[in-house]
């Protein structure tokens, strides 16, 4: 069983999930299932996201303008089988 953090906004769903990337486990930043970047820790992933240091979603959404929660404790933690 694994888990991930999510934040559902009016503009779409953001997730930070632990996934295998280049033969290593990394925390992947996703917007509507589109990968935007990866980091070694979920906190680092969130920091990159809120500072606008990820790839821009293909829809052109400016993430820096969104009022995303700045701490993981303010995101929803969900588990998946």
C-alpha positions as CSV (number, residue, x, y, z in Angstrom):
1,X,0.0,0.0,0.0
2,X,1.3,3.5,-0.8
3,X,0.1,7.0,-0.2
4,X,0.1,10.5,-1.8
5,X,-0.7,14.0,-0.9
6,X,-3.4,15.8,-2.9
7,X,-4.9,19.3,-3.2
8,X,-8.1,19.7,-5.2
9,X,-8.5,23.2,-6.6
10,X,-11.0,24.9,-8.8
11,X,-8.4,24.7,-11.5
12,X,-7.6,21.0,-11.1
13,X,-6.1,18.3,-8.9
14,X,-2.5,18.4,-7.7
15,X,-0.8,15.4,-6.3
16,X,2.6,14.6,-4.8
17,X,3.2,10.8,-5.0
18,X,6.1,8.5,-4.5
19,X,6.9,6.7,-7.8
20,X,9.7,4.9,-9.5
21,X,11.6,7.3,-11.7
22,X,14.9,6.4,-13.5
23,X,15.3,3.3,-11.3
24,X,14.9,5.2,-8.1
25,X,12.0,6.2,-5.8
26,X,11.2,9.9,-6.2
27,X,8.3,12.2,-5.2
28,X,6.6,13.2,-8.4
29,X,4.6,16.4,-8.7
30,X,1.4,15.9,-10.8
31,X,-1.3,18.2,-12.1
32,X,-4.3,16.3,-13.4
33,X,-1.9,13.2,-13.9
34,X,0.6,15.3,-15.9
35,X,4.1,15.1,-14.3
36,X,5.6,18.5,-13.6
37,X,8.8,17.5,-11.7
38,X,10.3,15.3,-9.1
39,X,12.2,15.6,-5.8
40,X,13.8,13.4,-3.2
41,X,11.3,14.4,-0.4
42,X,7.6,15.4,-0.5
43,X,8.5,18.7,1.3
44,X,11.0,19.6,-1.4
45,X,8.4,18.8,-4.1
46,X,5.8,21.0,-2.4
47,X,8.4,23.9,-2.1
48,X,9.2,23.6,-5.8
49,X,5.6,23.6,-6.7
50,X,4.6,26.7,-4.7
51,X,7.7,28.6,-5.8
52,X,6.8,27.9,-9.5
53,X,10.0,25.9,-10.0
54,X,8.2,23.0,-11.9
55,X,7.3,22.6,-15.5
56,X,4.2,24.5,-16.5
57,X,1.2,22.3,-17.2
58,X,0.4,21.8,-20.9
59,X,-2.9,23.8,-20.4
60,X,-0.8,26.9,-19.6
61,X,-2.0,27.2,-16.0
62,X,0.2,29.7,-14.0
63,X,0.7,27.7,-10.8
64,X,2.3,30.6,-9.0
65,X,-1.1,32.5,-9.0
66,X,-2.9,29.7,-7.2
67,X,-3.4,29.8,-3.4
68,X,-2.0,26.3,-2.8
69,X,-1.4,25.3,0.8
70,X,2.2,25.7,1.7
71,X,2.6,22.8,4.2
72,X,1.9,19.2,3.6
73,X,-0.2,19.0,6.7
74,X,-2.7,21.2,4.9
75,X,-3.0,18.8,2.0
76,X,-5.1,15.6,2.1
77,X,-3.1,12.4,2.6
78,X,-4.7,9.5,0.8
79,X,-3.7,5.8,0.5
80,X,-4.0,3.5,-2.4
81,X,-3.8,-0.2,-2.6
